[in-house]
Amino acid sequence: MKKLIAIAAALLALTAAGTGVLAADAAAAHYKVVFQVSDNDPAKWNLALNNIRNLQQDLGRENVEIELVAYGPGLNMLKLDSVVGARVHETLAAGAGIVACENTMRSTKTTKADLLADVGFVKAGVVELVAKQQQGWAYIRP
């Protein structure tokens, strides 16, 4: 019986040590995450921006590359009068990328001057999402 208890204790110790190694490996990993926001909804935008902040806090800014792709009705939340404009600026300042779809911009007659400063641009939001997923980025649509 003592031998059985010793073996069980050894297995628990190995499992605990292994978990620590896995946790350390996960913390050192580099993650790539792309978000889609195609809704003209401040609540949806705040959820996405909260998700981005939480990823950066939990994984470490240096360990995660994040891009938010806005297209369709979601483009409205990147306009100068956006109710989430301050949050967008905070997210950009924290190192996440936020890009606007130029196809949507053309169809809605929106110019770069109509959008918040420091927002990036992609030719087609949907193509950007497909390309990022092909490159192994995790895809999230809050």
Sine and cosine of phi, psi and omega as CSV:
sin_phi,cos_phi,sin_psi,cos_psi,sin_omega,cos_omega
0.00,0.00,-0.66,0.75,0.02,-1.00
-0.88,0.47,-0.60,0.80,0.00,-1.00
-0.91,0.42,-0.66,0.75,0.02,-1.00
-0.90,0.44,-0.67,0.75,0.04,-1.00
-0.91,0.42,-0.65,0.76,0.02,-1.00
-0.89,0.45,-0.66,0.75,0.02,-1.00
-0.91,0.42,-0.70,0.71,0.02,-1.00
-0.87,0.48,-0.67,0.75,0.02,-1.00
-0.90,0.43,-0.65,0.76,0.03,-1.00
-0.90,0.44,-0.67,0.74,0.03,-1.00
-0.90,0.44,-0.66,0.75,0.05,-1.00
-0.89,0.46,-0.66,0.75,0.02,-1.00
-0.89,0.45,-0.69,0.73,0.03,-1.00
-0.90,0.43,-0.66,0.75,0.03,-1.00
-0.88,0.47,-0.71,0.70,0.01,-1.00
-0.90,0.45,-0.68,0.73,0.02,-1.00
-0.90,0.43,-0.67,0.74,0.02,-1.00
-0.89,0.45,-0.63,0.78,0.03,-1.00
-0.89,0.46,-0.66,0.75,0.04,-1.00
-0.88,0.47,-0.65,0.76,0.02,-1.00
-0.91,0.41,-0.69,0.73,0.02,-1.00
-0.89,0.45,-0.66,0.75,0.02,-1.00
-0.90,0.44,-0.66,0.75,0.03,-1.00
-0.90,0.43,-0.66,0.75,0.04,-1.00
-0.89,0.45,-0.66,0.75,0.00,-1.00
-0.90,0.43,-0.64,0.77,0.00,-1.00
-0.92,0.40,-0.50,0.86,-0.02,-1.00
-1.00,0.04,-0.16,0.99,-0.04,-1.00
-0.94,0.34,0.38,-0.93,0.07,-1.00
-0.95,-0.33,0.88,-0.48,-0.03,-1.00
-0.98,-0.21,0.51,-0.86,0.08,-1.00
-0.76,-0.65,0.84,-0.54,-0.10,-1.00
-0.73,-0.68,0.76,-0.65,0.06,-1.00
-0.89,-0.45,0.74,-0.67,0.02,-1.00
-0.96,-0.29,0.59,-0.81,0.13,-0.99
-0.93,-0.36,0.79,-0.61,0.17,-0.99
-0.75,-0.66,0.95,-0.33,0.00,-1.00
-0.87,-0.49,0.35,0.94,0.00,-1.00
-0.94,-0.34,0.65,-0.76,0.10,-1.00
-1.00,-0.01,0.91,0.41,-0.13,-0.99
-0.64,-0.77,0.93,-0.37,-0.01,-1.00
-0.83,0.56,-0.59,0.81,0.00,-1.00
-0.90,0.44,-0.66,0.75,0.02,-1.00
-0.91,0.40,-0.66,0.75,0.03,-1.00
-0.91,0.42,-0.70,0.72,0.02,-1.00
-0.89,0.46,-0.60,0.80,0.06,-1.00
-0.88,0.47,-0.73,0.68,0.01,-1.00
-0.88,0.47,-0.70,0.72,-0.01,-1.00
-0.92,0.38,-0.57,0.82,0.10,-0.99
-0.91,0.42,-0.68,0.73,0.04,-1.00
-0.85,0.52,-0.68,0.74,0.00,-1.00
-0.90,0.44,-0.74,0.67,0.02,-1.00
-0.86,0.51,-0.69,0.73,0.00,-1.00
-0.90,0.43,-0.65,0.76,0.06,-1.00
-0.86,0.51,-0.72,0.69,-0.01,-1.00
-0.90,0.44,-0.62,0.78,0.01,-1.00
-0.94,0.33,-0.70,0.71,-0.09,-1.00
-0.97,0.25,-0.60,0.80,-0.04,-1.00
-0.99,-0.15,-0.30,0.96,-0.09,-1.00
1.00,-0.03,0.78,-0.62,-0.02,-1.00
-0.79,0.61,-0.61,0.79,-0.06,-1.00
-0.95,0.31,-0.22,0.97,-0.06,-1.00
-0.97,-0.24,0.00,1.00,-0.05,-1.00
-0.65,-0.76,0.75,-0.67,0.09,-1.00
-0.96,-0.28,0.80,-0.60,-0.11,-0.99
-0.77,-0.63,0.68,-0.74,0.12,-0.99
-0.71,-0.70,0.72,-0.69,0.10,-0.99
-0.95,-0.30,0.81,-0.59,-0.01,-1.00
-0.96,-0.28,0.85,-0.52,0.01,-1.00
-0.93,-0.36,0.78,-0.63,0.07,-1.00
-0.48,-0.87,0.10,-1.00,-0.04,-1.00
0.85,0.53,-0.57,-0.82,-0.01,-1.00
-0.86,0.52,-0.38,0.92,0.02,-1.00
-0.89,0.46,-0.37,0.93,0.00,-1.00
-0.87,0.49,-0.50,0.87,-0.02,-1.00
-0.85,0.53,-0.50,0.86,-0.03,-1.00
-0.97,0.24,-0.07,1.00,0.07,-1.00
-0.97,-0.22,0.06,1.00,0.00,-1.00
-0.97,0.23,0.34,-0.94,-0.08,-1.00
-0.82,0.57,-0.54,0.84,-0.03,-1.00
-1.00,-0.07,0.30,0.95,-0.06,-1.00
-0.88,0.48,0.67,-0.74,0.05,-1.00
-0.95,0.31,-0.27,0.96,0.06,-1.00
-0.95,-0.30,0.27,0.96,-0.04,-1.00
-0.83,0.56,-0.69,0.72,0.00,-1.00
-0.89,0.45,-0.65,0.76,0.03,-1.00
-0.91,0.41,-0.63,0.78,0.03,-1.00
-0.88,0.48,-0.72,0.70,0.02,-1.00
-0.88,0.48,-0.67,0.74,0.04,-1.00
-0.87,0.50,-0.67,0.74,-0.03,-1.00
-0.92,0.40,-0.68,0.74,0.05,-1.00
-0.90,0.44,-0.68,0.73,0.00,-1.00
-0.90,0.44,-0.46,0.89,0.01,-1.00
-0.99,0.14,-0.02,1.00,0.12,-0.99
0.97,-0.24,-0.01,1.00,0.06,-1.00
-0.99,0.12,0.48,-0.88,0.08,-1.00
-1.00,-0.09,0.62,-0.78,0.10,-0.99
-0.76,-0.65,0.84,-0.55,-0.06,-1.00
-0.84,-0.55,0.55,-0.84,0.02,-1.00
-0.96,-0.29,0.58,-0.82,0.01,-1.00
-0.99,0.15,0.86,-0.51,0.00,-1.00
-0.94,0.34,-0.46,0.89,0.09,-1.00
-0.88,0.47,-0.71,0.70,0.04,-1.00
-0.90,0.43,-0.65,0.76,0.01,-1.00
-0.86,0.51,-0.70,0.71,0.01,-1.00
-0.89,0.46,-0.72,0.69,-0.07,-1.00
-0.94,0.34,-0.40,0.92,0.01,-1.00
-0.97,-0.24,0.10,0.99,-0.02,-1.00
0.82,0.58,0.66,0.75,0.04,-1.00
-0.99,-0.14,0.72,-0.69,0.02,-1.00
-0.97,-0.23,0.24,-0.97,0.05,-1.00
-0.88,0.48,-0.52,0.85,0.01,-1.00
-0.93,0.37,-0.35,0.94,0.02,-1.00
-0.98,0.18,-0.21,0.98,-0.13,-0.99
-0.97,-0.25,0.34,-0.94,0.02,-1.00
-0.85,0.53,0.50,-0.87,0.02,-1.00
-0.89,0.45,0.52,-0.85,0.11,-0.99
0.96,0.27,0.04,1.00,0.11,-0.99
-0.95,0.30,0.66,-0.75,0.05,-1.00
-1.00,-0.01,0.02,-1.00,-0.06,-1.00
-0.67,-0.74,0.60,-0.80,0.13,-0.99
-0.76,-0.65,0.49,-0.87,-0.04,-1.00
-0.86,0.50,-0.73,0.68,-0.04,-1.00
-0.63,-0.77,0.86,-0.50,-0.04,-1.00
-0.86,0.51,-0.69,0.72,-0.02,-1.00
-0.91,0.42,-0.65,0.76,0.03,-1.00
-0.90,0.43,-0.62,0.78,0.04,-1.00
-0.88,0.48,-0.69,0.73,0.03,-1.00
-0.89,0.45,-0.69,0.73,0.01,-1.00
-0.90,0.44,-0.71,0.70,-0.02,-1.00
-0.89,0.46,-0.70,0.72,0.01,-1.00
-0.88,0.47,-0.67,0.74,0.02,-1.00
-0.92,0.40,-0.60,0.80,0.06,-1.00
-0.89,0.46,-0.52,0.85,0.00,-1.00
-1.00,0.09,0.07,1.00,0.07,-1.00
1.00,-0.07,0.14,0.99,0.02,-1.00
-0.95,0.31,0.61,-0.79,0.13,-0.99
-0.96,0.28,0.62,-0.78,-0.05,-1.00
-0.93,-0.37,0.77,-0.64,0.01,-1.00
-0.73,-0.68,0.75,-0.66,0.13,-0.99
-0.81,-0.58,0.99,-0.16,-0.03,-1.00
-0.92,0.38,0.00,0.00,0.00,0.00
